[in-house]
Amino acid sequence: MKRREFVEKLGLGSAAAATAAALGTRVSAAPEKQHDHTQVDGPLAQATVAFGQWRTDLSPALDRFPNNSPRTANNHKLIPYVATIKAGGAVNFLISGTHQVLVYGPGTTLDSIQHTVIEAGGGFPGFIDDPVNRMYRGLDPRLLPQDRLENVTFAAKGTYLVVCGLVPHFDEGMHGFVKVV
């Protein structure tokens, strides 16, 4: 380690310890690893998947201004159907419309997911709730804007099944895959 780097790190460490002491915070000599700071780079470090899309083939044309999001004007597809990233990379799920991202581990098939449903109530369809081999369950779309981003990291190699957890979309077969190489 170069002297300047050592002094800079020593200065940052001392400043952090002094601040923590002033705030009455306990500083551990070996802090817990709270976040993964491993660098992932290159062409397969990330992929973008459009999770539902607003249609432009409607007549009259779709006008969403100021907050118009008619359910019948949304495609229920994952594009691309297969996204490829390397281990440790991430997928940006660009969600358009009322959808819930569910990611299942390698080996899970669409047919193997149990049709266990969380009832939503209020005229809103329910959600698929099969925790077996589920790696990620996204946010409840009833509480959020319909258009949003959820970014998910995939640590291990394999082919992951991604489905929409909203019951009518799941029943229509709204799914795709993330291939981690």
N, CA, C and O of each residue as an XYZ file, in Angstrom:
724
protein
N       0.847     -1.165      0.000
C       0.000      0.000      0.000
C       0.895      1.231      0.000
O       1.857      1.295      0.765
N       0.597      2.186     -0.830
C       1.373      3.410     -0.892
C       1.125      4.237      0.364
O       0.063      4.149      0.981
N       2.123      5.046      0.736
C       2.033      5.842      1.955
C       0.808      6.761      1.939
O       0.106      6.876      2.943
N       0.550      7.418      0.798
C      -0.578      8.346      0.713
C      -1.914      7.619      0.937
O      -2.794      8.115      1.640
N      -2.045      6.425      0.320
C      -3.272      5.638      0.521
C      -3.430      5.260      1.991
O      -4.531      5.316      2.539
N      -2.308      4.869      2.633
C      -2.355      4.491      4.038
C      -2.806      5.667      4.898
O      -3.659      5.510      5.772
N      -2.236      6.839      4.652
C      -2.576      8.036      5.437
C      -4.042      8.411      5.212
O      -4.745      8.764      6.158
N      -4.508      8.335      3.945
C      -5.902      8.658      3.658
C      -6.845      7.697      4.370
O      -7.852      8.117      4.939
N      -6.518      6.404      4.340
C      -7.369      5.421      5.012
C      -7.320      5.612      6.515
O      -8.344      5.498      7.190
N      -6.150      5.900      7.042
C      -6.010      6.156      8.468
C      -6.826      7.383      8.863
O      -7.487      7.384      9.902
N      -6.783      8.409      8.052
C      -7.544      9.636      8.324
C      -9.038      9.382      8.303
O      -9.764      9.872      9.168
N      -9.508      8.612      7.314
C     -10.937      8.302      7.246
C     -11.354      7.451      8.428
O     -12.417      7.673      9.008
N     -10.538      6.490      8.787
C     -10.863      5.638      9.923
C     -10.899      6.417     11.213
O     -11.797      6.213     12.031
N      -9.935      7.316     11.419
C      -9.886      8.139     12.621
C     -11.085      9.067     12.685
O     -11.689      9.241     13.743
N     -11.432      9.669     11.537
C     -12.576     10.576     11.506
C     -13.857      9.838     11.838
O     -14.702     10.358     12.567
N     -14.012      8.637     11.313
C     -15.209      7.848     11.585
C     -15.270      7.462     13.061
O     -16.339      7.518     13.668
N     -14.138      7.071     13.644
C     -14.109      6.695     15.052
C     -14.424      7.894     15.936
O     -15.160      7.771     16.914
N     -13.868      9.054     15.596
C     -14.136     10.259     16.371
C     -15.609     10.654     16.288
O     -16.211     11.024     17.296
N     -16.181     10.577     15.111
C     -17.599     10.907     14.941
C     -18.458      9.937     15.724
O     -19.401     10.347     16.400
N     -18.141      8.650     15.640
C     -18.909      7.647     16.359
C     -18.810      7.859     17.861
O     -19.804      7.732     18.575
N     -17.606      8.183     18.346
C     -17.415      8.434     19.774
C     -18.243      9.636     20.221
O     -18.855      9.617     21.289
N     -18.254     10.679     19.395
C     -19.017     11.882     19.733
C     -20.515     11.588     19.779
O     -21.242     12.198     20.562
N     -20.972     10.669     18.954
C     -22.391     10.324     18.921
C     -22.730      9.207     19.898
O     -23.894      8.824     20.019
N     -21.726      8.678     20.599
C     -21.965      7.603     21.546
C     -22.225      6.276     20.866
O     -22.892      5.412     21.434
N     -21.712      6.099     19.662
C     -21.916      4.874     18.907
C     -20.731      3.945     19.104
O     -19.582      4.383     19.062
N     -21.006      2.665     19.318
C     -19.946      1.683     19.480
C     -19.355      1.363     18.110
O     -20.094      1.081     17.167
N     -18.034      1.405     17.996
C     -17.350      1.072     16.748
C     -16.639     -0.247     16.941
O     -15.810     -0.387     17.841
N     -16.957     -1.211     16.104
C     -16.343     -2.526     16.167
C     -15.014     -2.513     15.429
O     -14.865     -1.830     14.416
N     -14.056     -3.266     15.937
C     -12.763     -3.362     15.267
C     -12.909     -4.076     13.931
O     -12.179     -3.783     12.984
N     -13.842     -5.004     13.852
C     -14.107     -5.734     12.612
C     -15.592     -5.584     12.286
O     -16.404     -6.425     12.671
N     -15.945     -4.512     11.575
C     -17.364     -4.278     11.314
C     -17.987     -5.397     10.490
O     -17.331     -6.015      9.651
N     -19.285     -5.645     10.753
C     -20.002     -6.647      9.979
C     -20.084     -6.234      8.524
O     -20.171     -5.050      8.199
N     -20.056     -7.235      7.652
C     -20.213     -6.961      6.226
C     -21.694     -6.747      5.957
O     -22.473     -7.700      5.973
N     -22.087     -5.500      5.710
C     -23.492     -5.177      5.509
C     -23.868     -5.150      4.035
O     -25.016     -5.425      3.683
N     -22.936     -4.830      3.190
C     -23.209     -4.701      1.770
C     -22.095     -5.374      0.973
O     -20.938     -5.392      1.392
N     -22.457     -5.918     -0.166
C     -21.469     -6.530     -1.047
C     -20.924     -5.448     -1.971
O     -21.668     -4.867     -2.762
N     -19.650     -5.185     -1.872
C     -19.027     -4.145     -2.695
C     -18.141     -4.732     -3.791
O     -17.262     -4.051     -4.320
N     -18.380     -6.006     -4.127
C     -17.631     -6.653     -5.192
C     -17.956     -5.970     -6.519
O     -19.122     -5.713     -6.819
N     -16.947     -5.685     -7.297
C     -17.140     -5.017     -8.585
C     -17.570     -6.021     -9.648
O     -16.965     -7.083     -9.796
N     -18.608     -5.674    -10.378
C     -19.059     -6.467    -11.518
C     -19.057     -5.520    -12.702
O     -19.655     -4.446    -12.642
N     -18.393     -5.907    -13.769
C     -18.239     -4.998    -14.898
C     -18.269     -5.783    -16.200
O     -18.153     -7.009    -16.201
N     -18.422     -5.084    -17.282
C     -18.398     -5.719    -18.588
C     -19.776     -5.806    -19.206
O     -20.764     -5.378    -18.609
N     -19.840     -6.368    -20.415
C     -21.098     -6.371    -21.170
C     -22.213     -7.187    -20.537
O     -23.380     -6.931    -20.832
N     -21.912     -8.153    -19.686
C     -22.966     -8.954    -19.063
C     -23.157     -8.610    -17.584
O     -23.711     -9.405    -16.825
N     -22.699     -7.431    -17.180
C     -22.850     -7.018    -15.785
C     -24.292     -6.686    -15.444
O     -24.699     -6.807    -14.288
N     -25.067     -6.272    -16.430
C     -26.469     -5.954    -16.177
C     -27.282     -6.133    -17.443
O     -26.756     -6.106    -18.556
N     -28.582     -6.318    -17.245
C     -29.517     -6.435    -18.363
C     -30.789     -5.689    -17.979
O     -31.077     -5.492    -16.799
N     -31.531     -5.284    -18.976
C     -32.810     -4.622    -18.746
C     -33.920     -5.496    -19.313
O     -33.842     -5.965    -20.448
N     -34.950     -5.707    -18.507
C     -36.109     -6.483    -18.932
C     -37.335     -5.593    -18.798
O     -37.633     -5.085    -17.717
N     -38.044     -5.410    -19.909
C     -39.311     -4.677    -19.874
C     -40.363     -5.636    -19.336
O     -40.654     -6.661    -19.953
N     -40.926     -5.302    -18.193
C     -41.896     -6.151    -17.497
C     -43.267     -5.532    -17.720
O     -43.763     -4.781    -16.880
N     -43.882     -5.854    -18.866
C     -45.121     -5.207    -19.296
C     -44.765     -3.963    -20.099
O     -43.752     -3.315    -19.835
N     -45.600     -3.635    -21.080
C     -45.326     -2.470    -21.920
C     -46.654     -1.810    -22.290
O     -47.671     -2.484    -22.457
N     -46.627     -0.483    -22.414
C     -47.812      0.256    -22.861
C     -47.900      0.172    -24.368
O     -46.899      0.346    -25.063
N     -49.092     -0.095    -24.882
C     -49.305     -0.334    -26.308
C     -49.482      0.980    -27.074
O     -50.032      1.952    -26.558
N     -49.000      0.980    -28.320
C     -49.175      2.133    -29.210
C     -50.042      1.787    -30.413
O     -50.201      2.600    -31.323
N     -50.603      0.576    -30.417
C     -51.402      0.139    -31.568
C     -52.906      0.317    -31.324
O     -53.721     -0.326    -31.986
N     -53.267      1.168    -30.398
C     -54.670      1.355    -30.043
C     -55.295      2.494    -30.830
O     -54.617      3.424    -31.266
N     -56.601      2.393    -30.996
C     -57.339      3.479    -31.638
C     -58.556      3.777    -30.774
O     -59.386      2.884    -30.602
N     -58.713      4.953    -30.229
C     -57.794      6.072    -30.382
C     -56.478      5.803    -29.638
O     -56.388      4.876    -28.834
N     -55.489      6.606    -29.913
C     -54.163      6.447    -29.320
C     -54.249      6.516    -27.788
O     -55.093      7.214    -27.227
N     -53.366      5.784    -27.145
C     -53.317      5.770    -25.683
C     -52.796      7.110    -25.177
O     -51.703      7.536    -25.549
N     -53.564      7.761    -24.343
C     -53.167      9.029    -23.720
C     -53.175      8.818    -22.213
O     -54.241      8.770    -21.599
N     -52.007      8.692    -21.619
C     -51.894      8.403    -20.190
C     -51.885      9.664    -19.336
O     -51.865      9.566    -18.109
N     -51.900     10.809    -19.930
C     -51.837     12.062    -19.186
C     -53.179     12.369    -18.548
O     -54.188     12.166    -19.223
N     -53.288     12.833    -17.324
C     -52.201     13.000    -16.364
C     -51.850     11.711    -15.627
O     -50.684     11.508    -15.285
N     -52.815     10.839    -15.373
C     -52.533      9.573    -14.688
C     -53.497      8.503    -15.165
O     -54.222      7.909    -14.368
N     -53.502      8.266    -16.438
C     -54.399      7.294    -17.036
C     -53.606      6.033    -17.374
O     -52.678      6.075    -18.183
N     -53.975      4.913    -16.753
C     -53.266      3.658    -16.982
C     -54.268      2.521    -17.157
O     -54.390      1.662    -16.284
N     -54.988      2.510    -18.285
C     -55.986      1.453    -18.479
C     -55.328      0.084    -18.628
O     -54.407     -0.100    -19.424
N     -55.820     -0.860    -17.851
C     -55.214     -2.199    -17.835
C     -55.236     -2.886    -19.195
O     -54.328     -3.654    -19.512
N     -56.258     -2.620    -20.000
C     -56.349     -3.284    -21.305
C     -55.351     -2.715    -22.314
O     -55.215     -3.253    -23.413
N     -54.657     -1.646    -21.960
C     -53.681     -1.040    -22.867
C     -52.255     -1.479    -22.551
O     -51.295     -0.857    -23.005
N     -52.119     -2.554    -21.772
C     -50.800     -3.021    -21.368
C     -50.554     -4.427    -21.901
O     -51.407     -5.306    -21.773
N     -49.368     -4.635    -22.507
C     -48.938     -5.980    -22.903
C     -48.422     -6.697    -21.670
O     -47.757     -6.088    -20.832
N     -48.711     -7.943    -21.552
C     -48.260     -8.720    -20.408
C     -47.147     -9.658    -20.867
O     -47.325    -10.873    -20.948
N     -45.992     -9.057    -21.166
C     -44.831     -9.804    -21.658
C     -43.574     -9.375    -20.927
O     -43.492     -8.262    -20.408
N     -42.591    -10.273    -20.891
C     -41.249     -9.922    -20.451
C     -40.385     -9.873    -21.700
O     -40.277    -10.859    -22.430
N     -39.774     -8.730    -21.941
C     -38.950     -8.545    -23.134
C     -37.575     -8.028    -22.709
O     -37.493     -6.952    -22.117
N     -36.500     -8.756    -22.990
C     -36.457    -10.011    -23.727
C     -36.972    -11.159    -22.860
O     -36.994    -11.081    -21.632
N     -37.381    -12.218    -23.539
C     -37.897    -13.409    -22.876
C     -36.795    -14.080    -22.049
O     -37.059    -14.605    -20.968
N     -35.561    -14.059    -22.562
C     -34.399    -14.571    -21.839
C     -33.358    -13.463    -21.775
O     -32.862    -13.003    -22.804
N     -33.032    -13.041    -20.565
C     -31.973    -12.050    -20.354
C     -30.756    -12.799    -19.826
O     -30.889    -13.698    -18.996
N     -29.576    -12.431    -20.302
C     -28.346    -13.112    -19.878
C     -27.420    -12.123    -19.187
O     -27.141    -11.040    -19.701
N     -26.952    -12.523    -18.007
C     -25.985    -11.728    -17.248
C     -24.944    -12.685    -16.672
O     -25.108    -13.904    -16.727
N     -23.868    -12.113    -16.118
C     -22.903    -12.971    -15.450
C     -23.182    -12.974    -13.950
O     -23.836    -12.070    -13.428
N     -22.681    -13.996    -13.267
C     -22.897    -14.134    -11.829
C     -22.455    -12.864    -11.114
O     -21.371    -12.338    -11.369
N     -23.296    -12.385    -10.232
C     -23.036    -11.145     -9.510
C     -23.628     -9.931    -10.194
O     -23.628     -8.836     -9.632
N     -24.139    -10.117    -11.415
C     -24.739     -9.018    -12.162
C     -26.175     -8.771    -11.733
O     -26.707     -9.453    -10.858
N     -26.794     -7.778    -12.369
C     -28.138     -7.374    -11.974
C     -29.052     -7.241    -13.185
O     -28.606     -7.028    -14.313
N     -30.335     -7.374    -12.914
C     -31.359     -7.142    -13.932
C     -32.213     -5.966    -13.472
O     -32.686     -5.921    -12.336
N     -32.396     -5.020    -14.383
C     -33.294     -3.889    -14.157
C     -34.650     -4.282    -14.710
O     -34.826     -4.356    -15.926
N     -35.606     -4.535    -13.837
C     -36.962     -4.837    -14.278
C     -37.706     -3.515    -14.393
O     -38.069     -2.904    -13.389
N     -37.930     -3.079    -15.636
C     -38.674     -1.848    -15.894
C     -40.149     -2.225    -15.962
O     -40.608     -2.786    -16.958
N     -40.879     -1.920    -14.916
C     -42.258     -2.373    -14.776
C     -43.204     -1.300    -15.292
O     -43.203     -0.161    -14.825
N     -44.010     -1.696    -16.267
C     -45.040     -0.816    -16.830
C     -46.390     -1.472    -16.576
O     -46.678     -2.543    -17.110
N     -47.201     -0.835    -15.771
C     -48.505     -1.387    -15.449
C     -48.502     -2.062    -14.094
O     -47.519     -2.002    -13.355
N     -49.605     -2.702    -13.779
C     -49.768     -3.357    -12.480
C     -49.218     -4.771    -12.561
O     -49.892     -5.691    -13.024
N     -47.975     -4.928    -12.100
C     -47.289     -6.218    -12.136
C     -46.501     -6.411    -10.853
O     -46.120     -5.445    -10.193
N     -46.260     -7.678    -10.504
C     -45.408     -8.015     -9.370
C     -44.345     -9.001     -9.832
O     -44.664    -10.051    -10.390
N     -43.087     -8.663     -9.598
C     -41.961     -9.511     -9.998
C     -41.767    -10.630     -8.977
O     -41.627    -10.371     -7.782
N     -41.760    -11.874     -9.456
C     -41.395    -13.034     -8.646
C     -40.262    -13.751     -9.370
O     -40.360    -14.022    -10.566
N     -39.181    -14.059     -8.643
C     -38.043    -14.778     -9.219
C     -37.890    -16.100     -8.479
O     -37.827    -16.135     -7.250
N     -37.833    -17.184     -9.246
C     -37.662    -18.533     -8.687
C     -36.322    -19.101     -9.129
O     -35.855    -18.843    -10.239
N     -35.714    -19.875     -8.242
C     -34.389    -20.431     -8.470
C     -34.327    -21.457     -9.579
O     -35.354    -21.933    -10.063
N     -33.090    -21.797     -9.982
C     -32.877    -22.783    -11.042
C     -33.624    -24.081    -10.758
O     -33.677    -24.558     -9.625
N     -34.196    -24.633    -11.814
C     -34.930    -25.882    -11.710
C     -36.431    -25.698    -11.553
O     -37.191    -26.650    -11.724
N     -36.866    -24.485    -11.230
C     -38.299    -24.231    -11.072
C     -38.932    -24.062    -12.446
O     -38.408    -23.345    -13.299
N     -40.060    -24.726    -12.651
C     -40.808    -24.567    -13.894
C     -42.111    -23.834    -13.598
O     -42.557    -23.774    -12.452
N     -42.698    -23.292    -14.620
C     -43.965    -22.582    -14.475
C     -45.023    -23.525    -13.886
O     -45.813    -23.122    -13.032
N     -45.031    -24.760    -14.338
C     -46.010    -25.745    -13.860
C     -45.786    -26.167    -12.406
O     -46.717    -26.629    -11.746
N     -44.558    -26.011    -11.902
C     -44.278    -26.447    -10.531
C     -44.691    -25.416     -9.479
O     -44.723    -25.732     -8.290
N     -45.004    -24.199     -9.898
C     -45.417    -23.172     -8.936
C     -46.860    -23.434     -8.518
O     -47.761    -23.522     -9.352
N     -47.058    -23.555     -7.203
C     -48.380    -23.820     -6.653
C     -49.263    -22.582     -6.791
O     -48.806    -21.453     -6.608
N     -50.509    -22.808     -7.110
C     -51.459    -21.711     -7.315
C     -52.064    -21.275     -5.975
O     -53.277    -21.113     -5.849
N     -51.188    -21.090     -4.979
C     -51.608    -20.574     -3.681
C     -51.765    -19.071     -3.841
O     -50.876    -18.405     -4.372
N     -52.896    -18.532     -3.382
C     -53.203    -17.135     -3.659
C     -53.350    -16.327     -2.378
O     -53.997    -16.761     -1.425
N     -52.739    -15.147     -2.372
C     -52.998    -14.152     -1.341
C     -54.138    -13.307     -1.885
O     -53.996    -12.647     -2.914
N     -55.264    -13.331     -1.192
C     -56.414    -12.539     -1.642
C     -56.124    -11.066     -1.414
O     -55.651    -10.673     -0.347
N     -56.410    -10.256     -2.423
C     -56.119     -8.825     -2.330
C     -57.326     -8.033     -1.845
O     -57.160     -7.028     -1.154
N     -58.533     -8.463     -2.191
C     -59.740     -7.772     -1.746
C     -60.003     -6.492     -2.509
O     -59.173     -6.038     -3.298
N     -61.167     -5.915     -2.265
C     -61.521     -4.646     -2.890
C     -61.631     -4.722     -4.397
O     -61.407     -3.721     -5.078
N     -61.969     -5.882     -4.937
C     -62.090     -6.006     -6.384
C     -60.762     -6.171     -7.094
O     -60.730     -6.283     -8.320
N     -59.675     -6.188     -6.360
C     -58.340     -6.345     -6.949
C     -57.997     -7.826     -6.951
O     -58.218     -8.504     -5.947
N     -57.449     -8.357     -8.078
C     -57.114     -9.790     -8.093
C     -56.000    -10.111     -7.101
O     -55.248     -9.227     -6.689
N     -55.906    -11.349     -6.733
C     -54.913    -11.764     -5.752
C     -53.521    -11.945     -6.336
O     -53.270    -11.660     -7.507
N     -52.609    -12.437     -5.470
C     -51.210    -12.637     -5.828
C     -50.808    -14.083     -5.575
O     -51.279    -14.709     -4.625
N     -49.933    -14.612     -6.430
C     -49.371    -15.947     -6.248
C     -48.451    -15.905     -5.023
O     -47.648    -14.985     -4.872
N     -48.579    -16.913     -4.152
C     -47.771    -16.956     -2.929
C     -47.199    -18.350     -2.727
O     -47.598    -19.057     -1.801
N     -46.269    -18.750     -3.584
C     -45.582    -20.025     -3.436
C     -44.127    -19.729     -3.075
O     -43.351    -19.325     -3.941
N     -43.744    -19.923     -1.810
C     -42.381    -19.592     -1.387
C     -41.328    -20.632     -1.766
O     -40.134    -20.380     -1.606
N     -41.749    -21.795     -2.264
C     -40.795    -22.868     -2.582
C     -39.868    -22.415     -3.709
O     -40.309    -22.146     -4.826
N     -38.577    -22.337     -3.392
C     -37.525    -21.953     -4.333
C     -37.653    -20.508     -4.823
O     -37.008    -20.123     -5.799
N     -38.486    -19.707     -4.147
C     -38.606    -18.292     -4.532
C     -37.397    -17.536     -4.000
O     -37.087    -17.595     -2.810
N     -36.717    -16.822     -4.902
C     -35.513    -16.072     -4.547
C     -35.812    -14.597     -4.280
O     -35.080    -13.928     -3.550
N     -36.886    -14.103     -4.874
C     -37.216    -12.680     -4.754
C     -38.708    -12.491     -4.993
O     -39.278    -13.072     -5.916
N     -39.334    -11.671     -4.151
C     -40.718    -11.250     -4.375
C     -40.723     -9.736     -4.333
O     -40.302     -9.128     -3.349
N     -41.204     -9.132     -5.409
C     -41.209     -7.679     -5.528
C     -42.302     -7.024     -4.706
O     -43.083     -7.682     -4.019
N     -42.328     -5.718     -4.803
C     -43.245     -4.900     -4.029
C     -44.708     -5.104     -4.421
O     -45.010     -5.559     -5.524
N     -45.594     -4.765     -3.514
C     -47.030     -4.831     -3.749
C     -47.419     -3.695     -4.691
O     -47.326     -2.528     -4.309
N     -47.855     -4.008     -5.917
C     -48.124     -2.952     -6.891
C     -49.354     -2.100     -6.567
O     -49.557     -1.053     -7.181
N     -50.167     -2.535     -5.617
C     -51.346     -1.738     -5.248
C     -50.947     -0.450     -4.540
O     -51.694      0.528     -4.545
N     -49.767     -0.457     -3.932
C     -49.340      0.660     -3.101
C     -48.383      1.607     -3.810
O     -47.916      2.573     -3.207
N     -48.084      1.350     -5.072
C     -47.040      2.087     -5.780
C     -47.552      2.647     -7.095
O     -48.623      2.267     -7.569
N     -46.780      3.551     -7.680
C     -47.096      3.934     -9.060
C     -46.988      2.701     -9.959
O     -46.172      1.814     -9.708
N     -47.802      2.650    -10.991
C     -47.767      1.477    -11.863
C     -46.450      1.344    -12.603
O     -46.029      0.223    -12.888
N     -45.794      2.424    -12.918
C     -44.524      2.366    -13.643
C     -43.397      2.620    -12.654
O     -43.364      3.645    -11.973
N     -42.471      1.663    -12.589
C     -41.379      1.766    -11.625
C     -40.234      0.840    -12.053
O     -40.335      0.143    -13.063
N     -39.160      0.842    -11.283
C     -37.994     -0.003    -11.533
C     -37.707     -0.828    -10.292
O     -37.738     -0.313     -9.175
N     -37.427     -2.110    -10.488
C     -36.899     -2.952     -9.418
C     -35.632     -3.594     -9.965
O     -35.658     -4.234    -11.016
N     -34.523     -3.423     -9.249
C     -33.223     -3.925     -9.676
C     -32.853     -5.102     -8.796
O     -32.831     -4.979     -7.572
N     -32.558     -6.255     -9.411
C     -32.312     -7.485     -8.663
C     -30.960     -8.066     -9.069
O     -30.663     -8.195    -10.257
N     -30.142     -8.414     -8.073
C     -28.829     -9.020     -8.306
C     -28.954    -10.537     -8.260
O     -29.680    -11.087     -7.432
N     -28.237    -11.208     -9.159
C     -28.220    -12.663     -9.231
C     -26.802    -13.132     -8.947
O     -25.907    -12.927     -9.768
N     -26.584    -13.761     -7.791
C     -25.233    -14.111     -7.353
C     -24.690    -15.391     -7.977
O     -23.492    -15.486     -8.245
N     -25.550    -16.371     -8.211
C     -25.076    -17.686     -8.639
C     -25.514    -18.025    -10.063
O     -26.550    -17.562    -10.540
N     -24.699    -18.842    -10.727
C     -25.010    -19.293    -12.089
C     -26.266    -20.148    -12.090
O     -26.587    -20.807    -11.101
N     -26.967    -20.129    -13.207
C     -28.175    -20.933    -13.359
C     -29.205    -20.186    -14.185
O     -28.985    -19.043    -14.585
N     -30.325    -20.836    -14.435
C     -31.418    -20.207    -15.172
C     -32.582    -20.013    -14.211
O     -33.109    -20.977    -13.656
N     -32.973    -18.771    -14.022
C     -34.001    -18.380    -13.070
C     -35.305    -18.080    -13.805
O     -35.304    -17.427    -14.849
N     -36.406    -18.560    -13.253
C     -37.724    -18.293    -13.793
C     -38.246    -16.992    -13.186
O     -38.196    -16.805    -11.970
N     -38.743    -16.101    -14.030
C     -39.316    -14.836    -13.573
C     -40.768    -14.803    -14.029
O     -41.055    -14.998    -15.210
N     -41.692    -14.554    -13.088
C     -43.114    -14.524    -13.413
C     -43.753    -13.273    -12.838
O     -43.202    -12.631    -11.944
N     -44.921    -12.938    -13.364
C     -45.736    -11.902    -12.757
C     -46.612    -12.587    -11.714
O     -47.301    -13.562    -12.016
N     -46.584    -12.074    -10.489
C     -47.323    -12.670     -9.390
C     -48.791    -12.300     -9.335
O     -49.527    -12.853     -8.518
N     -49.240    -11.383    -10.176
C     -50.655    -11.035    -10.219
C     -51.405    -12.213    -10.849
O     -51.075    -12.620    -11.963
N     -52.399    -12.764    -10.161
C     -53.024    -14.016    -10.575
C     -53.457    -14.044    -12.049
O     -53.117    -15.001    -12.744
N     -54.196    -13.032    -12.566
C     -54.602    -13.136    -13.976
C     -53.407    -13.166    -14.938
O     -53.457    -13.848    -15.962
N     -52.339    -12.435    -14.617
C     -51.153    -12.411    -15.485
C     -50.403    -13.736    -15.390
O     -49.930    -14.261    -16.398
N     -50.294    -14.276    -14.171
C     -49.664    -15.588    -13.995
C     -50.440    -16.638    -14.786
O     -49.855    -17.468    -15.481
N     -51.779    -16.587    -14.666
C     -52.620    -17.562    -15.381
C     -52.491    -17.430    -16.898
O     -52.650    -18.415    -17.619
N     -52.203    -16.220    -17.390
C     -51.986    -15.998    -18.830
C     -50.602    -16.466    -19.272
O     -50.317    -16.525    -20.468
N     -49.736    -16.799    -18.302
C     -48.390    -17.268    -18.633
C     -47.366    -16.156    -18.766
O     -46.392    -16.307    -19.504
N     -47.561    -15.034    -18.068
C     -46.598    -13.927    -18.142
C     -45.322    -14.334    -17.406
O     -45.270    -14.319    -16.176
N     -44.297    -14.697    -18.177
C     -43.038    -15.146    -17.590
C     -41.881    -14.984    -18.578
O     -42.078    -14.694    -19.758
N     -40.691    -15.177    -18.063
C     -39.456    -15.156    -18.839
C     -38.362    -15.772    -17.988
O     -38.633    -16.389    -16.957
N     -37.114    -15.599    -18.431
C     -35.996    -16.222    -17.730
C     -34.817    -15.269    -17.625
O     -34.619    -14.403    -18.476
N     -34.035    -15.447    -16.556
C     -32.737    -14.791    -16.426
C     -31.709    -15.903    -16.397
O     -31.716    -16.754    -15.507
N     -30.818    -15.886    -17.389
C     -29.744    -16.884    -17.472
C     -28.468    -16.242    -16.923
O     -27.986    -15.241    -17.452
N     -27.937    -16.832    -15.864
C     -26.734    -16.314    -15.213
C     -25.572    -17.224    -15.566
O     -25.580    -18.412    -15.242
N     -24.564    -16.656    -16.239
C     -23.426    -17.445    -16.712
C     -22.169    -17.155    -15.923
O     -21.120    -17.738    -16.196
